[in-house]
Amino acid sequence: MLRTIVSAAVLALLVGCSSSDSGGEGPVAQTPVTPPPATQPPATQPPATQPPPPATGTTSPNPTGSISGVWFGQSNFGDAVFVIDNTNRLIGLSENNGSFEILHGTTSQADRFLHRDSTDPAHGDSFTLAGDLPSVTDPALPDTAAYSLTVTNDGQQLDNASAVGAFSLTFATTNDLPAVDTAFLTGTWRALTSFCIADCDLELQLDIADDGSVSGFTNFEQSATPIPLQGALSAAADSTQYQNISFVWNGTDRSGVIHRDRTDPSRIVLNTVGPDEAGNRSFSAVLTRQ
């Protein structure tokens, strides 16, 4: 009985202490512990819109639309290659059934010279070296050609609308006319031609060194003394498809271009002209490597 009373007293004492600690408000309700929110991966943001990459090229072979360069196709005369440099100098060669028109001038007006096929098949790997003004063979033919040239079709086409006749040429890439440099040109080149049935055989030889210097001669086979020439090449400023050439031959200065022959790229075309007072102003040929 006493043990029961003591136990009850102890219990009462414990209850009283508990009530005192709670400020007399009675038992404190237990607040459930809320677990911290789970760490969420950062929301995936849609990728920022990026500007398109800059263009790395163009389908046009002449993206600037410049008139300078090498052009090929059908001119008013025939199958043509026109070389136009960045000063508007124009040098052309057109062929039509064994007749050849050489042009030297500008994109506005050029002098015309007519060359013939070699007469003797034994000396027939080039047209005649010297050309005539058209009026020499036919007074009704003009000695000059006036052009009205514009570049169209995204720089790929050269159109003429002058009185000589409408035509369009295509801008030549290196697939159309391969590049020509000193490394390719180094060596000996020769052209053989004749300008009458017999005893009119003429040889032109060019020796091109790897530094671009040029030497050589012409040899009229019925003459005892070859006529030497001496000059140099220089790279074109705006194209890899031709080289400028200048030289002295027979006491006169001559200048023009060298490029590959479109019908046979293993051969080269020399297309030069001399001053007005010199005979044989147009001095041009197709040459074969020796």
Backbone as CSV, one residue per row, in Angstrom:
resi,resn,N_x,N_y,N_z,CA_x,CA_y,CA_z,C_x,C_y,C_z
1,MET,0.832,-1.182,0.000,0.000,0.000,0.000,0.871,1.237,0.000
2,LEU,1.822,1.287,0.786,2.745,2.432,0.856,3.469,2.594,-0.472
3,ARG,3.899,1.453,-1.052,4.617,1.502,-2.346,3.717,2.097,-3.407
4,THR,2.444,1.794,-3.353,1.482,2.325,-4.331,1.348,3.803,-4.161
5,ILE,1.278,4.291,-2.910,1.128,5.732,-2.645,2.363,6.492,-3.139
6,VAL,3.519,5.944,-2.832,4.774,6.604,-3.262,4.835,6.696,-4.793
7,SER,4.459,5.615,-5.432,4.487,5.625,-6.904,3.545,6.668,-7.456
8,ALA,2.394,6.801,-6.811,1.414,7.778,-7.275,1.947,9.192,-7.080
9,ALA,2.608,9.403,-5.935,3.153,10.738,-5.649,4.226,11.114,-6.657
10,VAL,5.062,10.145,-6.915,6.135,10.409,-7.899,5.532,10.747,-9.262
11,LEU,4.520,10.018,-9.636,3.860,10.263,-10.915,3.257,11.647,-10.944
12,ALA,2.605,12.040,-9.837,1.988,13.371,-9.769,3.051,14.457,-9.896
13,LEU,4.192,14.230,-9.224,5.279,15.213,-9.280,5.776,15.376,-10.702
14,LEU,5.941,14.273,-11.413,6.438,14.339,-12.795,5.466,15.088,-13.686
15,VAL,4.161,14.833,-13.471,3.145,15.524,-14.274,3.180,17.008,-14.023
16,GLY,3.368,17.389,-12.774,3.422,18.812,-12.424,4.595,19.496,-13.060
17,CYS,5.771,18.853,-13.055,6.959,19.440,-13.694,6.715,19.651,-15.166
18,SER,6.091,18.684,-15.778,5.828,18.798,-17.207,4.909,19.965,-17.487
19,SER,3.868,20.189,-16.627,2.929,21.279,-16.844,3.610,22.614,-16.646
20,SER,4.564,22.700,-15.687,5.287,23.942,-15.428,6.148,24.315,-16.596
21,ASP,6.829,23.332,-17.262,7.708,23.600,-18.391,6.940,24.094,-19.589
22,SER,5.666,23.732,-19.699,4.886,24.116,-20.889,4.175,25.438,-20.685
23,GLY,4.472,26.153,-19.555,3.846,27.463,-19.341,2.417,27.345,-18.994
24,GLY,1.998,26.207,-18.526,0.614,26.043,-18.088,-0.342,25.882,-19.220
25,GLU,0.153,25.743,-20.437,-0.722,25.627,-21.577,-1.096,24.206,-21.893
26,GLY,-0.595,23.299,-21.117,-0.899,21.899,-21.366,0.140,21.296,-22.291
27,PRO,-0.064,20.122,-22.608,0.937,19.426,-23.425,1.172,20.160,-24.753
28,VAL,2.433,20.257,-25.148,2.806,20.923,-26.415,2.609,19.954,-27.572
29,ALA,1.815,20.434,-28.533,1.605,19.579,-29.725,2.915,19.468,-30.488
30,GLN,3.200,18.321,-30.942,4.445,18.091,-31.699,4.249,18.483,-33.169
31,THR,5.079,19.433,-33.640,5.003,19.861,-35.057,5.776,18.878,-35.920
32,PRO,5.103,18.285,-36.838,5.845,17.321,-37.677,6.970,18.030,-38.435
33,VAL,8.103,17.369,-38.483,9.251,17.949,-39.192,9.054,17.759,-40.695
34,THR,9.079,18.905,-41.382,8.942,18.828,-42.860,10.318,18.652,-43.462
35,PRO,10.526,17.579,-44.185,11.863,17.379,-44.779,12.160,18.453,-45.822
36,PRO,13.426,18.850,-45.953,13.754,19.866,-46.972,13.408,19.357,-48.370
37,PRO,13.004,20.266,-49.199,12.646,19.822,-50.564,13.838,19.167,-51.242
38,ALA,13.527,18.159,-51.986,14.607,17.474,-52.720,15.248,18.442,-53.712
39,THR,16.545,18.338,-53.833,17.257,19.193,-54.787,16.851,18.808,-56.207
40,GLN,16.345,19.790,-56.943,15.901,19.531,-58.311,17.020,19.930,-59.280
41,PRO,17.187,19.146,-60.319,18.169,19.584,-61.321,17.703,20.885,-61.961
42,PRO,18.613,21.735,-62.341,18.192,22.996,-62.948,17.361,22.733,-64.203
43,ALA,16.381,23.572,-64.358,15.501,23.399,-65.515,16.320,23.552,-66.804
44,THR,16.036,22.687,-67.748,16.740,22.749,-69.033,16.168,23.885,-69.852
45,GLN,17.044,24.840,-70.209,16.597,25.967,-71.005,16.742,25.645,-72.486
46,PRO,15.839,26.079,-73.283,16.017,25.861,-74.725,17.269,26.570,-75.201
47,PRO,18.016,25.956,-76.092,19.252,26.601,-76.548,18.957,27.943,-77.197
48,ALA,19.858,28.870,-76.923,19.690,30.189,-77.529,19.789,30.063,-79.050
49,THR,18.995,30.846,-79.726,19.026,30.825,-81.187,20.336,31.435,-81.663
50,GLN,21.098,30.651,-82.418,22.378,31.122,-82.895,22.220,31.684,-84.304
51,PRO,22.972,32.760,-84.607,22.916,33.259,-85.989,23.521,32.239,-86.933
52,PRO,23.110,32.205,-88.173,23.684,31.246,-89.127,25.171,31.520,-89.315
53,PRO,25.958,30.471,-89.572,27.391,30.694,-89.780,27.616,31.539,-91.018
54,PRO,28.720,32.290,-91.043,28.988,33.101,-92.229,29.199,32.220,-93.449
55,ALA,28.850,32.747,-94.599,29.028,31.985,-95.839,30.503,31.724,-96.079
56,THR,30.816,30.517,-96.491,32.215,30.154,-96.720,32.559,30.122,-98.201
57,GLY,31.615,30.397,-99.037,31.923,30.367,-100.464,30.706,30.765,-101.270
58,THR,30.822,30.667,-102.551,29.732,31.020,-103.437,29.785,30.109,-104.649
59,THR,28.631,29.909,-105.231,28.598,29.048,-106.410,29.068,29.787,-107.647
60,SER,29.209,31.107,-107.546,29.640,31.874,-108.701,31.145,31.785,-108.860
61,PRO,31.639,31.535,-110.069,33.089,31.507,-110.262,33.708,32.904,-110.244
62,ASN,32.894,33.940,-110.339,33.387,35.318,-110.323,32.538,36.105,-109.338
63,PRO,32.707,35.869,-108.017,31.767,36.408,-107.033,31.737,37.921,-106.967
64,THR,32.815,38.583,-107.390,32.813,40.036,-107.337,32.074,40.658,-108.516
65,GLY,31.805,39.852,-109.542,31.174,40.411,-110.727,32.110,41.308,-111.519
66,SER,33.419,41.156,-111.311,34.398,41.993,-111.999,34.497,41.600,-113.464
67,ILE,34.822,42.596,-114.309,34.985,42.301,-115.730,36.349,41.693,-116.022
68,SER,37.305,41.804,-115.090,38.641,41.268,-115.344,38.654,39.758,-115.159
69,GLY,39.566,39.113,-115.872,39.670,37.662,-115.811,39.789,37.087,-117.204
70,VAL,39.567,35.787,-117.318,39.622,35.089,-118.611,38.211,34.607,-118.943
71,TRP,37.790,34.849,-120.168,36.444,34.512,-120.630,36.555,33.666,-121.894
72,PHE,35.591,32.766,-122.096,35.634,31.909,-123.294,34.221,31.661,-123.799
73,GLY,34.155,31.266,-125.070,32.862,30.970,-125.690,32.851,31.451,-127.129
74,GLN,31.670,31.778,-127.633,31.520,32.235,-129.012,31.438,33.758,-129.055
75,SER,32.430,34.372,-129.701,32.386,35.814,-129.926,31.681,36.086,-131.248
76,ASN,31.690,37.341,-131.678,31.105,37.657,-132.979,31.917,37.059,-134.123
77,PHE,33.189,36.669,-133.859,34.054,36.108,-134.909,34.058,34.588,-134.893
78,GLY,34.141,33.990,-133.707,34.221,32.532,-133.625,34.513,32.076,-132.211
79,ASP,35.127,30.912,-132.075,35.440,30.326,-130.765,36.540,31.155,-130.120
80,ALA,36.269,31.750,-128.957,37.109,32.830,-128.453,37.624,32.585,-127.045
81,VAL,38.788,33.189,-126.763,39.299,33.375,-125.412,39.669,34.849,-125.291
82,PHE,39.036,35.547,-124.341,39.349,36.948,-124.059,40.054,37.021,-122.711
83,VAL,41.186,37.716,-122.674,41.881,38.017,-121.427,41.666,39.498,-121.141
84,ILE,41.110,39.795,-119.965,40.882,41.187,-119.564,41.560,41.397,-118.216
85,ASP,42.452,42.399,-118.146,43.140,42.612,-116.880,42.449,43.704,-116.073
86,ASN,43.017,44.033,-114.896,42.348,44.982,-114.002,42.542,46.436,-114.412
87,THR,43.158,46.675,-115.576,43.203,48.028,-116.144,42.304,48.142,-117.364
88,ASN,41.467,47.120,-117.593,40.565,47.046,-118.745,41.283,46.811,-120.067
89,ARG,42.523,46.353,-120.017,43.197,45.908,-121.237,42.543,44.615,-121.712
90,LEU,42.287,44.517,-123.004,41.668,43.324,-123.586,42.604,42.735,-124.631
91,ILE,42.875,41.430,-124.510,43.660,40.683,-125.488,42.862,39.435,-125.834
92,GLY,42.565,39.256,-127.109,41.681,38.157,-127.489,42.217,37.325,-128.634
93,LEU,41.714,36.112,-128.705,41.989,35.199,-129.823,40.701,34.468,-130.145
94,SER,40.254,34.583,-131.403,39.067,33.870,-131.872,39.425,33.098,-133.138
95,GLU,38.820,31.927,-133.289,39.109,31.064,-134.442,37.824,30.692,-135.151
96,ASN,37.900,30.699,-136.490,36.724,30.346,-137.278,37.189,29.698,-138.578
97,ASN,37.140,28.359,-138.622,37.442,27.598,-139.834,38.793,27.960,-140.451
98,GLY,39.824,27.990,-139.624,41.162,28.233,-140.134,41.557,29.685,-140.243
99,SER,40.659,30.602,-139.896,40.988,32.025,-139.805,41.017,32.408,-138.332
100,PHE,41.915,33.309,-137.980,42.114,33.664,-136.581,42.084,35.182,-136.434
101,GLU,41.313,35.652,-135.459,41.259,37.074,-135.155,41.991,37.315,-133.836
102,ILE,42.999,38.183,-133.874,43.727,38.600,-132.689,43.258,40.004,-132.312
103,LEU,43.007,40.237,-131.025,42.545,41.533,-130.540,43.526,42.100,-129.535
104,HIS,43.803,43.399,-129.662,44.614,44.113,-128.675,44.004,45.500,-128.496
105,GLY,43.641,45.822,-127.261,43.058,47.132,-127.001,42.491,47.202,-125.605
106,THR,41.292,47.759,-125.504,40.605,47.896,-124.219,39.228,47.251,-124.317
107,THR,38.526,47.265,-123.193,37.170,46.707,-123.188,36.198,47.569,-123.984
108,SER,36.616,48.752,-124.404,35.762,49.603,-125.243,36.060,49.424,-126.728
109,GLN,37.364,49.359,-127.074,37.724,49.235,-128.482,39.068,48.537,-128.606
110,ALA,39.159,47.608,-129.550,40.391,46.848,-129.750,40.754,46.826,-131.230
111,ASP,42.060,46.833,-131.505,42.548,46.640,-132.871,42.413,45.171,-133.243
112,ARG,42.072,44.917,-134.513,41.893,43.566,-135.015,43.041,43.198,-135.943
113,PHE,43.492,41.958,-135.844,44.514,41.427,-136.748,44.081,40.030,-137.168
114,LEU,44.222,39.747,-138.471,43.800,38.458,-138.992,45.030,37.595,-139.294
115,HIS,45.012,36.363,-138.782,46.075,35.378,-139.030,45.459,34.199,-139.777
116,ARG,46.298,33.524,-140.564,45.844,32.373,-141.330,46.462,31.096,-140.780
117,ASP,45.819,29.994,-141.067,46.429,28.696,-140.788,47.732,28.569,-141.563
118,SER,48.636,27.750,-141.042,49.865,27.452,-141.763,49.526,26.832,-143.122
119,THR,50.208,27.293,-144.152,49.927,26.790,-145.499,50.513,25.408,-145.734
120,ASP,51.723,25.188,-145.245,52.411,23.908,-145.441,52.119,22.985,-144.273
121,PRO,51.456,21.845,-144.489,51.152,20.935,-143.375,52.388,20.464,-142.628
122,ALA,53.543,20.461,-143.272,54.774,20.042,-142.588,55.212,21.052,-141.544
123,HIS,54.733,22.284,-141.679,55.000,23.323,-140.688,53.647,23.888,-140.249
124,GLY,52.836,22.995,-139.699,51.453,23.375,-139.468,50.968,23.283,-138.045
125,ASP,51.867,23.436,-137.049,51.373,23.330,-135.676,50.973,24.676,-135.078
126,SER,50.984,25.741,-135.896,50.525,27.056,-135.442,49.968,27.822,-136.622
127,PHE,49.112,28.788,-136.325,48.726,29.746,-137.357,49.929,30.658,-137.639
128,THR,49.822,31.486,-138.688,50.939,32.337,-139.074,51.325,33.283,-137.948
129,LEU,52.623,33.524,-137.837,53.150,34.318,-136.732,52.714,35.778,-136.806
130,ALA,52.729,36.359,-137.991,52.366,37.766,-138.182,50.938,37.868,-138.694
131,GLY,50.223,38.877,-138.190,48.851,39.102,-138.632,48.721,40.382,-139.423
132,ASP,47.678,40.447,-140.234,47.409,41.633,-141.048,46.196,42.371,-140.498
133,LEU,46.208,43.689,-140.663,44.982,44.433,-140.424,43.925,43.969,-141.424
134,PRO,42.684,43.846,-141.022,41.661,43.342,-141.948,41.551,44.141,-143.240
135,SER,41.747,45.464,-143.155,41.602,46.294,-144.354,42.690,46.025,-145.387
136,VAL,43.788,45.366,-144.983,44.846,45.013,-145.932,44.343,43.964,-146.907
137,THR,43.552,43.027,-146.410,43.034,41.961,-147.275,41.685,42.316,-147.886
138,ASP,40.926,43.189,-147.207,39.613,43.609,-147.719,39.324,45.007,-147.181
139,PRO,39.396,46.030,-148.047,39.192,47.409,-147.570,37.849,47.640,-146.891
140,ALA,36.903,46.760,-147.106,35.583,46.938,-146.492,35.547,46.480,-145.038
141,LEU,36.579,45.752,-144.615,36.588,45.226,-143.250,37.143,46.260,-142.270
142,PRO,36.534,46.396,-141.107,37.043,47.368,-140.124,38.306,46.851,-139.436
143,ASP,39.197,47.788,-139.120,40.434,47.435,-138.425,40.282,47.436,-136.905
144,THR,39.156,47.900,-136.419,38.902,47.917,-134.973,37.533,47.318,-134.689
145,ALA,37.358,46.923,-133.446,36.056,46.423,-132.985,35.692,47.185,-131.716
146,ALA,34.511,47.786,-131.699,34.024,48.500,-130.524,33.097,47.578,-129.741
147,TYR,33.238,47.581,-128.418,32.457,46.683,-127.567,31.637,47.477,-126.552
148,SER,30.548,46.872,-126.143,29.749,47.365,-125.018,29.534,46.176,-124.091
149,LEU,30.448,46.003,-123.131,30.521,44.787,-122.323,29.944,45.009,-120.937
150,THR,29.140,44.054,-120.503,28.617,44.061,-119.133,28.699,42.648,-118.573
151,VAL,28.822,42.578,-117.249,28.882,41.281,-116.562,27.505,40.973,-115.990
152,THR,27.000,39.773,-116.281,25.670,39.371,-115.824,25.737,37.972,-115.220
153,ASN,24.544,37.476,-114.822,24.414,36.103,-114.335,25.354,35.834,-113.164
154,ASP,25.269,36.707,-112.148,26.090,36.566,-110.939,27.579,36.509,-111.237
155,GLY,28.008,37.311,-112.193,29.429,37.387,-112.504,29.948,36.293,-113.399
156,GLN,29.078,35.440,-113.897,29.540,34.302,-114.684,29.500,34.532,-116.188
157,GLN,28.951,35.653,-116.624,28.719,35.836,-118.055,29.119,37.249,-118.470
158,LEU,29.799,37.348,-119.604,30.200,38.632,-120.178,29.400,38.837,-121.453
159,ASP,28.544,39.851,-121.461,27.662,40.098,-122.601,28.140,41.309,-123.390
160,ASN,28.068,41.190,-124.701,28.354,42.328,-125.571,27.090,42.728,-126.320
161,ALA,26.850,44.053,-126.389,25.656,44.554,-127.071,26.016,45.635,-128.086
162,SER,27.231,45.604,-128.628,27.642,46.651,-129.570,27.282,46.258,-131.003
163,ALA,27.662,47.138,-131.931,27.302,46.920,-133.336,28.030,45.746,-133.970
164,VAL,29.115,45.258,-133.368,29.815,44.114,-133.983,28.996,42.837,-133.858
165,GLY,28.003,42.844,-132.983,27.143,41.681,-132.827,27.028,41.256,-131.381
166,ALA,25.840,40.842,-130.991,25.611,40.386,-129.624,26.237,39.015,-129.424
167,PHE,26.921,38.858,-128.301,27.462,37.555,-127.920,27.656,37.521,-126.419
168,SER,27.815,36.313,-125.894,28.053,36.121,-124.466,29.203,35.144,-124.286
169,LEU,30.114,35.492,-123.378,31.221,34.619,-123.007,31.053,34.197,-121.557
170,THR,31.638,33.074,-121.207,31.553,32.515,-119.859,32.854,32.754,-119.108
171,PHE,32.742,33.112,-117.829,33.930,33.292,-117.003,34.642,31.956,-116.849
172,ALA,35.927,31.912,-117.171,36.685,30.662,-117.169,37.278,30.387,-115.792
173,THR,36.936,29.242,-115.214,37.621,28.766,-114.027,38.835,27.944,-114.474
174,THR,39.616,27.467,-113.519,40.773,26.648,-113.881,40.355,25.278,-114.411
175,ASN,39.082,24.917,-114.266,38.583,23.708,-114.930,38.420,23.936,-116.429
176,ASP,38.169,25.200,-116.801,37.966,25.532,-118.211,39.268,25.885,-118.915
177,LEU,40.130,26.605,-118.216,41.444,26.971,-118.741,42.426,26.855,-117.583
178,PRO,43.268,25.807,-117.570,44.121,25.561,-116.395,45.068,26.725,-116.112
179,ALA,45.455,26.811,-114.846,46.417,27.836,-114.427,47.744,27.628,-115.144
180,VAL,48.473,28.721,-115.294,49.787,28.658,-115.922,50.742,29.486,-115.070
181,ASP,51.850,28.881,-114.658,52.846,29.589,-113.852,54.232,29.331,-114.426
182,THR,55.229,29.951,-113.787,56.589,29.821,-114.309,57.062,28.375,-114.278
183,ALA,56.655,27.641,-113.223,57.077,26.237,-113.135,56.586,25.444,-114.341
184,PHE,55.338,25.689,-114.761,54.820,24.985,-115.935,55.523,25.457,-117.206
185,LEU,55.804,26.747,-117.301,56.333,27.314,-118.538,57.824,27.061,-118.730
186,THR,58.537,26.746,-117.667,59.983,26.569,-117.792,60.309,25.484,-118.815
187,GLY,61.161,25.818,-119.771,61.543,24.866,-120.809,61.609,25.531,-122.169
188,THR,61.656,24.719,-123.204,61.750,25.200,-124.579,60.434,24.932,-125.298
189,TRP,59.933,25.966,-125.979,58.679,25.890,-126.715,58.934,26.314,-128.161
190,ARG,58.198,25.688,-129.102,58.412,25.982,-130.507,57.095,26.033,-131.270
191,ALA,57.045,26.964,-132.222,55.934,27.030,-133.173,56.497,26.951,-134.576
192,LEU,55.857,26.164,-135.420,56.249,26.042,-136.829,55.073,26.467,-137.693
193,THR,55.358,27.306,-138.668,54.295,27.750,-139.561,54.894,28.113,-140.911
194,SER,54.035,28.249,-141.884,54.474,28.712,-143.210,53.377,29.590,-143.786
195,PHE,53.787,30.596,-144.552,52.812,31.565,-145.052,52.697,31.551,-146.571
196,CYS,53.275,30.534,-147.212,53.026,30.309,-148.632,53.343,28.840,-148.936
197,ILE,53.143,28.430,-150.179,53.245,27.019,-150.519,54.657,26.488,-150.348
198,ALA,55.649,27.262,-150.752,57.030,26.772,-150.701,57.975,27.893,-150.280
199,ASP,59.037,27.498,-149.561,60.094,28.422,-149.155,59.593,29.578,-148.289
200,CYS,58.602,29.286,-147.471,58.087,30.316,-146.550,57.957,29.761,-145.138
201,ASP,58.820,28.858,-144.763,58.729,28.208,-143.455,59.347,29.093,-142.383
202,LEU,58.665,29.219,-141.286,59.101,30.092,-140.198,58.999,29.344,-138.878
203,GLU,60.059,29.446,-138.074,60.100,28.818,-136.759,60.225,29.898,-135.693
204,LEU,59.465,29.750,-134.625,59.612,30.589,-133.428,59.994,29.677,-132.270
205,GLN,61.067,30.035,-131.546,61.448,29.275,-130.356,61.515,30.212,-129.158
206,LEU,60.891,29.767,-128.047,60.970,30.472,-126.766,61.638,29.554,-125.752
207,ASP,62.651,30.075,-125.078,63.296,29.378,-123.971,62.962,30.152,-122.694
208,ILE,62.207,29.512,-121.803,61.742,30.174,-120.583,62.473,29.568,-119.394
209,ALA,63.167,30.415,-118.634,63.914,29.968,-117.459,63.017,30.001,-116.230
210,ASP,63.479,29.317,-115.154,62.644,29.221,-113.957,62.546,30.539,-113.194
211,ASP,63.342,31.542,-113.571,63.200,32.867,-112.961,62.298,33.779,-113.785
212,GLY,61.692,33.224,-114.841,60.777,33.994,-115.673,61.433,34.736,-116.822
213,SER,62.742,34.645,-116.962,63.390,35.295,-118.100,63.113,34.505,-119.378
214,VAL,63.047,35.219,-120.487,62.674,34.625,-121.770,63.745,34.962,-122.805
215,SER,64.155,33.975,-123.556,65.038,34.185,-124.701,64.507,33.334,-125.848
216,GLY,65.117,33.488,-127.013,64.663,32.687,-128.143,64.995,33.356,-129.453
217,PHE,64.270,32.955,-130.499,64.561,33.500,-131.830,63.418,33.138,-132.770
218,THR,63.406,33.836,-133.880,62.636,33.391,-135.041,63.636,33.020,-136.122
219,ASN,63.283,32.018,-136.881,64.192,31.534,-137.922,63.401,31.337,-139.213
220,PHE,63.590,32.258,-140.126,63.024,32.099,-141.463,63.968,31.169,-142.206
221,GLU,63.501,29.981,-142.525,64.407,28.904,-142.925,65.159,29.181,-144.226
222,GLN,64.703,30.153,-145.003,65.436,30.509,-146.204,66.467,31.603,-145.927
223,SER,66.592,31.979,-144.646,67.569,32.984,-144.253,68.663,32.315,-143.433
224,ALA,69.855,32.885,-143.462,70.981,32.265,-142.754,71.061,32.706,-141.295
225,THR,70.367,33.763,-140.924,70.563,34.344,-139.588,69.243,34.416,-138.828
226,PRO,69.108,33.666,-137.731,67.917,33.808,-136.888,67.874,35.202,-136.252
227,ILE,66.683,35.665,-135.948,66.503,36.950,-135.271,66.223,36.664,-133.795
228,PRO,67.084,37.111,-132.868,66.890,36.782,-131.454,65.785,37.610,-130.818
229,LEU,65.289,37.108,-129.701,64.376,37.875,-128.860,64.794,37.685,-127.411
230,GLN,64.478,38.681,-126.581,64.868,38.658,-125.178,63.812,39.389,-124.369
231,GLY,63.380,38.786,-123.243,62.367,39.449,-122.439,62.124,38.748,-121.125
232,ALA,60.928,38.909,-120.593,60.612,38.351,-119.271,59.110,38.178,-119.114
233,LEU,58.756,37.259,-118.218,57.371,37.054,-117.802,57.105,37.817,-116.513
234,SER,55.839,38.100,-116.273,55.411,38.616,-114.969,54.020,38.087,-114.679
235,ALA,53.762,37.814,-113.401,52.469,37.238,-113.023,51.354,38.261,-113.195
236,ALA,50.188,37.789,-113.598,49.022,38.663,-113.688,48.542,39.030,-112.293
237,ALA,48.004,40.234,-112.151,47.567,40.707,-110.841,46.252,40.077,-110.403
238,ASP,45.453,39.607,-111.342,44.090,39.217,-111.012,43.720,37.815,-111.467
239,SER,44.667,37.032,-111.970,44.320,35.711,-112.478,45.556,34.823,-112.485
240,THR,45.333,33.525,-112.253,46.416,32.546,-112.371,46.428,31.895,-113.751
241,GLN,45.512,32.323,-114.621,45.325,31.624,-115.889,46.099,32.235,-117.051
242,TYR,46.824,33.312,-116.794,47.709,33.852,-117.821,48.890,34.541,-117.167
243,GLN,49.956,34.685,-117.943,51.137,35.430,-117.533,51.342,36.573,-118.525
244,ASN,51.770,37.714,-118.009,52.173,38.803,-118.894,53.558,38.506,-119.448
245,ILE,53.806,38.944,-120.673,55.122,38.773,-121.282,55.481,40.038,-122.048
246,SER,56.734,40.420,-121.973,57.259,41.519,-122.782,58.642,41.114,-123.272
247,PHE,58.983,41.519,-124.483,60.280,41.163,-125.036,60.627,42.107,-126.182
248,VAL,61.877,42.072,-126.560,62.358,42.825,-127.716,62.661,41.830,-128.826
249,TRP,62.102,42.079,-130.002,62.350,41.229,-131.177,62.520,42.132,-132.391
250,ASN,63.576,41.900,-133.122,63.841,42.671,-134.343,63.870,44.172,-134.068
251,GLY,64.404,44.541,-132.890,64.561,45.946,-132.538,63.317,46.632,-132.036
252,THR,62.221,45.905,-131.820,60.979,46.532,-131.346,60.500,45.862,-130.064
253,ASP,59.867,46.671,-129.209,59.279,46.154,-127.970,57.901,45.565,-128.265
254,ARG,57.651,44.413,-127.657,56.361,43.751,-127.820,55.863,43.297,-126.463
255,SER,54.548,43.276,-126.307,53.981,42.867,-125.023,52.629,42.204,-125.247
256,GLY,52.244,41.404,-124.276,50.964,40.700,-124.350,50.872,39.659,-123.268
257,VAL,50.331,38.499,-123.611,50.078,37.460,-122.617,50.454,36.094,-123.164
258,ILE,50.648,35.178,-122.214,50.760,33.745,-122.500,49.706,33.036,-121.669
259,HIS,48.963,32.136,-122.296,48.026,31.284,-121.558,47.988,29.921,-122.236
260,ARG,47.356,28.966,-121.599,47.258,27.632,-122.211,46.248,27.646,-123.358
261,ASP,46.469,26.721,-124.276,45.566,26.555,-125.410,44.335,25.789,-124.928
262,ARG,43.143,26.357,-125.148,41.932,25.697,-124.641,41.680,24.364,-125.331
263,THR,42.071,24.229,-126.574,41.822,22.967,-127.275,42.855,21.901,-126.912
264,ASP,44.006,22.311,-126.395,45.061,21.374,-125.989,45.887,22.049,-124.888
265,PRO,45.520,21.855,-123.612,46.188,22.582,-122.524,47.660,22.249,-122.333
266,SER,48.184,21.254,-123.068,49.627,21.001,-122.995,50.399,22.015,-123.841
267,ARG,49.703,22.760,-124.707,50.328,23.785,-125.530,50.038,25.165,-124.929
268,ILE,50.771,26.176,-125.401,50.538,27.539,-124.925,50.274,28.465,-126.112
269,VAL,49.557,29.543,-125.827,49.272,30.588,-126.806,50.073,31.824,-126.418
270,LEU,50.863,32.327,-127.352,51.550,33.611,-127.213,50.748,34.629,-128.007
271,ASN,50.345,35.726,-127.360,49.516,36.721,-128.029,50.064,38.104,-127.675
272,THR,50.857,38.684,-128.595,51.517,39.961,-128.321,51.351,40.912,-129.493
273,VAL,51.677,42.174,-129.228,51.565,43.208,-130.246,52.728,44.177,-130.085
274,GLY,53.118,44.814,-131.214,54.179,45.813,-131.198,53.626,47.194,-131.489
275,PRO,54.495,48.197,-131.515,54.056,49.580,-131.741,53.572,49.799,-133.167
276,ASP,52.846,50.898,-133.354,52.227,51.172,-134.644,53.236,51.232,-135.773
277,GLU,54.411,51.809,-135.501,55.355,52.013,-136.585,56.089,50.737,-136.994
278,ALA,55.933,49.669,-136.202,56.648,48.427,-136.509,55.851,47.585,-137.498
279,GLY,56.560,46.931,-138.384,55.892,45.963,-139.237,55.524,44.739,-138.425
280,ASN,54.576,43.978,-138.950,54.140,42.759,-138.237,53.735,43.068,-136.794
281,ARG,52.808,43.984,-136.636,52.434,44.412,-135.285,51.958,43.253,-134.430
282,SER,51.072,42.423,-134.974,50.566,41.278,-134.220,51.561,40.136,-134.348
283,PHE,52.059,39.683,-133.204,53.104,38.652,-133.148,52.567,37.565,-132.228
284,SER,51.968,36.530,-132.801,51.233,35.554,-131.998,51.410,34.155,-132.574
285,ALA,51.262,33.153,-131.704,51.469,31.767,-132.157,50.961,30.800,-131.112
286,VAL,50.769,29.556,-131.535,50.548,28.428,-130.638,51.853,27.651,-130.569
287,LEU,52.345,27.399,-129.342,53.654,26.747,-129.192,53.523,25.409,-128.480
288,THR,54.395,24.482,-128.879,54.415,23.133,-128.336,55.725,22.913,-127.584
289,ARG,55.649,22.232,-126.433,56.855,21.989,-125.650,57.776,21.009,-126.383
290,GLN,59.079,21.303,-126.323,60.084,20.457,-126.969,60.762,19.541,-125.962
